[in-house]
Amino acid sequence: MDKEQILRELEYKAVRSSGPGGQHANKTATKVELSFDVKNSAGLSDEEKEKIFKKLYNRISKEHILKMSSEDSRSQHANKDLVTQTFLEELKKALKKPKPRKKTKPTHASKIKRLKKKKKKAEIKQNRKDPLK
């Protein structure tokens, strides 16, 4: 992953934020939308692109564009920094190799606990039955 190349490929768009905010929010474009073309990125290898498509499939459009936005701050510059930071974190998270799971056997205490629970449940069900039958 070439971070500098990816940062050059990002496209930003400033739009008006939704919700309340009075005059200031109604006349300034403080919300920042980030767009990143995953398929045509030169900063990612084919393997990395595939991982990103698998992990972030719900955020990627049919045109293979990853979109994110931020409207937390009243400042456009702060929102731009926030959305860039979250974008990079999401990419790193998607590209991180998962830790392999180590197979373990259940402990002796957990086996006994499970069997006791099972026995108690069986007794409860047995007591529900009609004694006359």
Order of alpha helices (4+ residues) and beta strands (2+ residues): alpha-beta-alpha-beta-alpha-beta-alpha-alpha
